[in-house]
C-alpha cells in the first residue's frame, strides 16, 4: 500500500566568501538536492566536497516541515569548515513534492 509523504527539493547556494576562495567556488554557485537524495550540479560546474560535507547533516531536516519555533526550520545558513575561506552557504526550499515511502529505503 502506498505511503505518501511530502518532501522539499533544496538548493544550496554560496552566498558569501569573506576570505580567499581556495576551492574555486564563487558567490552564486549552487547544487540542488532533488527526489529525496539526488545531487545535481549545473553542467560544467563543481562544488567543493568539504563544503558539501559541512551541510549534508542538515539537509534531511530541511527537506521536511518542522515546527515553526524549531531552530532548524528558521536557520538557513551554514559555514564551510575552512577558516581561510569563510564561505557561507544558504539552504532554500525550491520545490515541494509528494513521494511514496515504499519506493525509498
N, C-alpha and C positions, 0 to 999 in steps of 0.2 A: 504494500500500500504506500503511495507517495507520501512523503513527509516534507511539505514545502516550508521554506523559511526565507526571510528577506535578508539580503546582504548588500553591502555597498562595494562598488568598484572604487579604487583610490588612485589619486595622482599625488606623487611625492615630487616636489619641486624645490630646487635650490633657490632660496630667497635672499641669502646674504653670504658674502665671503669677506670677512674683515681682516684676514691675514693673507698669506700668499697661497695661491691655488697650486698645490703640489700634485694633485691628481688629474688636473686638466679639466675640471668641471668649471662651469660659469653660471652666474645667476640666470635663472630661466631654464636650465637643464632639468629634465624630469624623467621619471619612469612611472608606468601605471601597473597596478595590480588588478586584474580582472578575473571574472569567473572563479572567485574564491582564492585561486592560487597561481594564476598565470602572470608572469612578469613580462611586460612589454616595454622595450626601449626603442625610441624612434630610430629609423634606419640611418646608418652612418654615424650614430652617436654611441656613447658609452656611459656608464655610471660606475663610480668607484665602489668596489666590493666592500671596503671598510665603512664607507658612509651607509651603504645598504645594510650592513650587519648591525649598525647602531640603531637603525629604525625598524628592522624586522620584528623585534619582540612586541612592538606596539600595534602592528598592523591588524592582527586578528580582532583586537578590541575596537579599533577604528572602523572595521568593516561592519560592526553591529551597532544598533542604537543602544545607548546606555542611559541611565538616569541623568537628568539634566544637571544635577549637582555633583556628578562624578567627575573628578579631575580629568580622566581620560576622554570624556565627552567634550570638555571645554578646551583643553590644551591641544595645540596642533603643531607646535614647533619642536624640532629635535636637532641637537648639535652633533656633528661628526666628532669622533674621538680624537682627531689630530689637532693638538693645541696650536701648531704653526698655522693651520689653515683657518680655524674659526669659521667653519662652514655651517650654515643653518638651513635646514630643510623644513618644508611645511607639508602636512598631510591634509589633502582635501578629498571629500567625497564627491565623485563625479557622476555616478550613476547608481541607481538602486535597481536590483533585480531580485526575482524570486527563483530560488533553486530548489532542487529535490535532494534532501539529505541522504536518500537511498543511493544516489549516484556518487557520493563522496565518502571518503574514509574518515 
